[in-house]
Amino acid sequence: MTPFQILLPCLAAAVFGISTQDEGGAHSVERIALVEHLDPEWIWCDGEPRDEQVAYFAVSIQLEQPAKIVDGLFTADNSFRFWIDGVPSISGSDLRAPQSIQNGPDLTAGEHLFCVAAKNQQGPAALAGFLELELADGTRAHLQTSSAWASWQGQPEGWPMVAASEVLAAQPAKGLGRVAAPTEPWGDLFGFSKLPDPETFILPEGLVCERIYAGDRKEGSWASMTFGEGGSLYVCGERGSIFAMEISDDLLGGPAISLGRRRGPLVEGISRARAVELPVQSAQGLEWGHDSLYVVMSTSPSSAGGLHRLRDTDGDGELDHHERLAVFGAQSEHGAHGIRFGPDGGLYLLTGNYVNFPEPTDELASLGHLTEAFPPNVQEDVLLPRIWDPRNHAHGIMAPGAQLWRTDKDGAAWQQVAWGMRNPYDLAITDAGEIFTYDADMEWDHGTPWYRSPRVVHLVPGGEYGWRAGTAKWPASYVDSLPAVVETDLASPTGIELAAGSAFSAKYQDSLFLGDWAWGRITMARLQPDGASYSAEMGTLVEGRGLAVTDMEIGPDGWLWFVIGGRGSQSGLYRIREQAAKDESARLAQSALTPTPDQELRRKLESGDTELAVRQLRSKDRALAYAAQRALELADPATWFTGKLRLDLGTALPLARAWPETLEAELQGSQAQIQDWFRGPLALRDFQRAQRTVMVMHMRLSPDSMAPYIEGWTRDLKAALTIQDEGVNRETGRLLTALEAPGLPALFLRQMSPHYSQEHQLHFALLLRLVDEGWTDALRTQYFTWFQRAAGFQGGASLAGFVKAIETEALTRVPEGQRQAMADLAKAELATPAALSQGPFVKDWKLDDLLREVAALTTKPDPARGAKVFRRAACVQCHRTGGEGGALGPDLTSVTRRFTRRDLFEAIVDPTRAVSDQYQLVTMPAGLLNHSTSQDIADLEAFLEQGTGTKAAAEK
């Protein structure tokens, strides 16, 4: 028996009306009980609606116990006014903006009257709404519009205090359809579309996911979250205000108990979100500490972008004091992001690669202008001219790219910690102070040699991670940078969190939870010590449709809480916990995150121990060798490069990067020591160190100091192109190009044969665009004919543009008399797409119509038919899926993983509602589905759900 089955008998007198007939046969209204499940109807008075008509509605209830109104929404086509026991309550004049009743008046035991007057301007007319009541015994019930309400076409006597007898004698309202159906032409204006259902999620055995809160549209599309003191929770939309909620000890101490709601709090024990009334918004970083809420506003510097601190100065539980600590920012998804306090008391902040630092003011710091911020040897260090992204992404953005910063609680002293990432959103810090982030790939680069996968990165002091714009990204082999802990499959990295010390059992304690917005999942990187750093194995914690995860945090209960949202999609709060009892000993496990001896050694190097650094320069451990190099770069060479220390593969790189004058002086008598760096049997790591050292020397030293070595190096590097490792050969080719070695066209064209990977061929084509000497007519013909093959390469949105840019620049080096012939050779003989025939007009689709009709279909959707719709509706011209299609708009390969059906259809029907800043210059036309039936659109959704290419799906 449910609580409401117990409640109904005692509420036999708590009523609103249903239609019946009196003895004379006239329709009237009788009393029925409040209801458990929320499902209001659209209603109006009997007859056809008239322009400027006013309709009157009422319901009388008799409560046997006190109650209070805890929630409610009403709206009307076109306006309404609402009274409770004759007292005005709310009113509204915009159908699309329902008016809410939150924490309404207390209701005593006894009779209560609810009256609504609604006015129609013209056309269709309707009223809809509900109230949620919490009874004295703690149970909840709903009063909602239905065809059972009393209605009048003229104002009844005594309005708005109509006698109960008048209510019972009135005509019943005319039911027009359920709000949640949704009903044409009004639709689901209350946001009754449910959050993604955890019952549909895939989780490891023993874990359960719970829906906690469904965000309203007015609460924004949530991008960040953090827990405060005493069970408080703060969330913020990517373009909206900060909201606060309170979580009870009961919810923190046990499973969530459903309230049966479809909006706001979905379970017992969490309050409705309330806006923080301070001048902060659009936060992509929130962190609580030192009795303060720290906020990173991801807006432009002129619009208060930067770091803010909010405090409660009077102890009433409400944040009431605001100060801006630092100015920086960009209103961009590549702006300022996550913040965390470390165990050292420092506040660590991530900035994306679009962040700019204006001039500081007398009151505010601006990070990029701090004199100690950038070590003098942080440079672009790109050996050859790059090609910028042909779609204009990150044009002109130079090193250090995305950065990790550290400041104190007052934002007074700032320090740059690490750099060279692309766009990491969040960070996690162990009890020992080890910092991790999840850096994003540039998906448009997919299929090119400069593509870098999404990657988990161990951020160490002075760490360089090699992101550069366009074709200039450093490969992971460069020893003056650090590699990833693990590279992942395609993802859109968002929030991250460490399980160490949480309530999760020991098998999860070594995991780093990783939010993936695009693919609707949270993955796990199971960390394990690997020398002085870490490696990881990947797994999946949870995945499901519509699970667009933006941020997460271990809650006060030790379980993982996370929010979904972003780009205007539905916001929601969830929790993942284990069904078994908490294992308190798990909090002490943290075995993989306890510092190892090698990690302690790395920390000693990071503290500046130059004597130790000299011994570790040639370490097989990449993290130790890097830390040693950094220690020597930051120390005067007079303190460590003394008489007994030779110039070799260990000492040359830190000298070239930070002390080129010292290196040039040493080179005067050291030819024999460096001439044979590429000769003879060398370990791969030594060969790669030699490659990068010579590159840096070429960029930092004078040509005269390099001249004596170039001939020998060139000879040995040419011989080294026989190494059967594509990555090593690419960097050998890059260095030979910079050294202007003779005979490169013949040498490099061998590396562009079809049995090499697409990426490998592109790399050598990129190099040959810079080569002037060594060409013959046959070699030029072979090179430019290759562009026909490259036209069929598959990859990201920028791939074709990069190929075209390579061709265009290469043509400038062709003698004028041959240029047109080579340009003609480069043109691919590609089949032109057939003219699109969209077919006859079907319907001017509106969102609610589309949702209703697709839901009502009885024929199973067919992805093969959907692939044809994808082409016919012109989607394929601008969007890719499975590596095929156009590139003007976002890649749709994973779109059904991050969006619910409602969000997906809304993005198609109303394409300008929420647009990523990467696509602001591209306008998607409306009405693309107006030539498709509801079955066509369901098939299209099935095709996108399948995530395959258009050709493959169409051929099935």
Number of C-alpha atoms within 10 A of each C-alpha: 5 6 10 16 10 10 17 16 11 13 18 15 18 23 21 27 25 20 18 16 12 10 6 6 8 11 16 20 26 19 21 17 21 24 16 20 16 17 20 21 25 26 26 32 25 15 8 9 19 14 12 12 14 21 24 23 28 31 25 25 22 19 21 17 15 15 22 18 20 17 19 20 19 26 28 30 24 21 20 24 19 21 19 19 16 16 13 13 15 16 20 20 17 14 18 16 15 18 20 18 17 14 14 17 13 14 20 16 15 13 16 19 21 21 24 24 22 24 22 21 15 13 12 15 27 25 29 24 23 21 23 26 24 19 20 15 10 8 14 23 22 21 25 24 27 27 22 26 30 29 29 20 16 11 15 17 10 10 15 23 18 20 15 15 10 17 26 24 19 22 25 29 27 20 19 18 20 19 22 22 18 22 18 15 11 19 23 18 20 21 17 19 19 15 23 21 14 20 12 10 17 17 18 11 8 9 15 18 21 20 22 25 23 27 24 17 13 10 22 25 28 33 29 34 29 24 24 21 13 12 17 17 20 22 29 29 25 27 22 19 24 28 21 22 18 19 18 14 14 13 17 17 11 11 15 19 15 14 17 15 18 20 19 19 23 23 19 17 19 23 18 22 20 14 16 18 13 14 13 23 22 24 31 30 28 28 21 20 16 11 13 20 20 27 29 33 31 30 25 20 20 12 14 20 27 30 27 24 24 22 18 15 13 10 9 8 12 14 18 15 15 17 15 22 19 26 27 30 30 24 20 18 21 22 28 35 30 29 27 24 21 18 13 10 14 16 21 23 24 28 30 27 29 19 28 20 18 16 13 16 10 5 9 17 24 20 24 19 13 14 9 12 14 19 13 11 15 15 12 17 18 16 16 16 11 14 16 18 19 17 17 11 15 17 13 10 16 14 21 21 23 27 26 27 20 22 17 15 17 14 18 11 12 21 18 22 20 22 29 26 30 28 29 32 31 29 26 25 19 18 15 12 15 19 19 22 29 33 27 21 25 21 19 19 22 21 21 24 21 21 20 21 20 24 23 24 24 26 25 22 18 20 23 23 28 25 27 25 25 23 21 19 20 20 19 16 17 18 23 25 21 22 21 22 23 21 20 17 11 17 24 25 28 29 31 27 25 25 29 26 21 25 25 24 20 21 11 20 24 22 26 25 26 29 33 26 27 24 25 27 26 27 21 24 23 22 22 17 17 16 18 20 24 19 18 20 14 17 14 15 20 21 22 23 23 29 32 34 33 31 32 27 23 21 19 20 17 20 19 23 25 26 30 29 27 24 21 19 23 28 25 27 25 19 21 21 21 17 12 10 11 17 13 14 11 19 18 13 18 19 15 17 20 14 18 16 11 17 20 12 18 24 18 17 25 21 12 18 16 25 14 15 25 20 12 22 24 21 15 12 15 21 25 25 24 26 30 29 28 25 24 27 23 16 15 13 17 9 10 16 17 9 7 7 10 14 17 14 19 22 21 24 28 26 24 24 24 22 21 19 13 14 22 19 11 15 17 10 9 13 12 10 13 17 16 14 22 22 15 9 7 12 9 10 16 17 19 19 22 22 23 21 25 24 23 21 21 21 17 17 18 13 11 8 16 15 11 14 15 16 13 14 23 20 15 16 21 19 13 18 19 10 11 9 9 17 15 18 20 22 20 22 24 21 23 21 20 17 18 16 20 17 13 21 23 17 15 20 18 12 22 21 13 12 9 13 15 19 19 22 24 26 21 24 25 23 23 21 20 18 19 14 13 14 16 11 10 9 14 19 15 18 25 21 18 22 22 16 15 19 17 11 18 17 19 23 28 23 24 19 15 22 19 16 18 20 20 13 15 23 19 12 14 18 10 10 8 12 15 13 13 22 17 11 19 23 15 15 10 9 6 6 7 6 7 11 11 16 11 9 11 12 15 16 20 17 19 21 20 22 20 17 14 19 12 11 12 8 10 10 19 17 25 22 21 24 28 21 26 26 19 20 21 17 19 21 18 16 20 24 23 20 22 21 23 18 22 19 21 18 21 20 22 22 23 26 24 26 26 22 19 17 19 18 19 20 21 18 21 16 16 15 11 14 18 14 12 15 13 11 9 11 12 18 11 15 17 17 24 19 19 23 17 22 20 22 21 27 25 25 24 20 28 24 17 17 20 22 18 25 15 12 19 18 10 9
